[in-house]
């Protein structure tokens, strides 16, 4: 087991004994099986260390013994909240390594469905984050909207959570018959729902006192640690893979990157809410422009990328999710390395938590939006 | 101990805070939803009750749903469509399919020939992750993942489906009202 490293001596104000507290791995607010060892002075956190690995399944090693087409379902199980985005990294890496031209309709459908997945992921984040802080109502409302998205996924992919959404070279099926109608209905209803969340939370004095000024990280520190996604943009750094290295059909879309100012929990909350609005805008545009045509490229019988290595990353809901793939020219990859956003975002936990109360640790774990399936792999 | 300066509230904000406008707005919205749930009405989506009443009301499962596996048969002759080609077992990432073929003697144009047919088909649903790669690999549309989603059994052995279960389907008790 991992040796927990926490500071041993600390000058305290009243010379009271310091306490070491284990939080997790069965704690409901650590979003999975994360063990946090806290060193406390009274109720203030002096030091902490994370213990991970309870959900390790060896996915990267499994991938070395599977054919390229078989690995995609395992990617769904890393960040199971955003399985559609995760699957996209893998198929795009293999496609770009092979130089497969993917038809434009597949690119547009991928854009729509990954953006729906981003909204679903942010909704689940909002639900659990608000629940951790104490607002139970938002949980029920956010899961209600997420259900609409999961129903679209069920009709399109055949599964709700771990969709196995994409195949190398395109998609398993074209969009189902009522796809446009269902997505359009969701897009039309969603802004009113967002307003409801804001009515309950944004000005609420309890919400403000639990989030404003909590878990502050500056832009420089965030870059130094390697944060990505809303955790980075909350600190005011404009970095979004969708803009800087456009994939799928994002180059044709018009959208903004919301930025925070203070880098605290409240700013990250605002950034994620605004990101949902922007995602809705992207879906709206992509539905308008959705071209006709095939959704699958012509594939060779066995998918075999040429020998070499390749790195590709996309903007997942939690940050930049990347795949480093080394191929030796056979039908199985030589090495698959995942760049998980949650794992790297978790490294900021200590810097954000020290000096705050134990109850704020729960809020900060929530605001980092971690998924342990991705951290442990 | 906030690490960033919290902006000082203006007079209007202080007044709003004194009269608890922020809390009352939220409470008003939740009250609206409570009333909406009573009469099953909502301004945005048109219905106020979202809870699925399973098992009393069985859900409408999408046609593409990946559920319990099934081996399809020819609707006229009731012969199996499986040609024992083993492609599903090769395509399965979790290696949970076993196709066991056997040779039968048939007479083709007066001469005895050997033909490979399916003898037994083992499908371990406890290891299956319902990715539907086997369904896509099947050249005769024999193996199919159906809309049946009730897969719980009382034992681990019950998760291993043989050819008979795959062809006939498994009997489950449908609890309705």
Boltz contact constraints between the chains, C-beta under 6 A:
constraints:
  - contact:
      token1: [A, 66]
      token2: [B, 93]
      max_distance: 6.0
  - contact:
      token1: [A, 70]
      token2: [B, 93]
      max_distance: 6.0
  - contact:
      token1: [A, 73]
      token2: [B, 129]
      max_distance: 6.0
  - contact:
      token1: [A, 73]
      token2: [B, 131]
      max_distance: 6.0
  - contact:
      token1: [A, 137]
      token2: [B, 30]
      max_distance: 6.0
  - contact:
      token1: [A, 144]
      token2: [B, 50]
      max_distance: 6.0
  - contact:
      token1: [A, 154]
      token2: [B, 62]
      max_distance: 6.0
  - contact:
      token1: [A, 155]
      token2: [B, 62]
      max_distance: 6.0
  - contact:
      token1: [A, 158]
      token2: [B, 64]
      max_distance: 6.0
  - contact:
      token1: [A, 158]
      token2: [B, 65]
      max_distance: 6.0
  - contact:
      token1: [A, 158]
      token2: [B, 66]
      max_distance: 6.0
  - contact:
      token1: [A, 159]
      token2: [B, 66]
      max_distance: 6.0
  - contact:
      token1: [A, 164]
      token2: [B, 131]
      max_distance: 6.0
  - contact:
      token1: [A, 189]
      token2: [B, 44]
      max_distance: 6.0
  - contact:
      token1: [A, 192]
      token2: [B, 44]
      max_distance: 6.0
  - contact:
      token1: [A, 199]
      token2: [B, 25]
      max_distance: 6.0
  - contact:
      token1: [A, 199]
      token2: [B, 29]
      max_distance: 6.0
  - contact:
      token1: [A, 200]
      token2: [B, 26]
      max_distance: 6.0
  - contact:
      token1: [A, 203]
      token2: [B, 22]
      max_distance: 6.0
  - contact:
      token1: [A, 204]
      token2: [B, 22]
      max_distance: 6.0
  - contact:
      token1: [A, 204]
      token2: [B, 26]
      max_distance: 6.0
  - contact:
      token1: [A, 205]
      token2: [B, 22]
      max_distance: 6.0
  - contact:
      token1: [A, 212]
      token2: [B, 6]
      max_distance: 6.0
  - contact:
      token1: [A, 213]
      token2: [B, 2]
      max_distance: 6.0
  - contact:
      token1: [A, 213]
      token2: [B, 4]
      max_distance: 6.0
  - contact:
      token1: [A, 213]
      token2: [B, 6]
      max_distance: 6.0
  - contact:
      token1: [A, 216]
      token2: [B, 3]
      max_distance: 6.0
  - contact:
      token1: [A, 216]
      token2: [B, 4]
      max_distance: 6.0
  - contact:
      token1: [A, 262]
      token2: [B, 4]
      max_distance: 6.0
  - contact:
      token1: [A, 355]
      token2: [B, 1]
      max_distance: 6.0
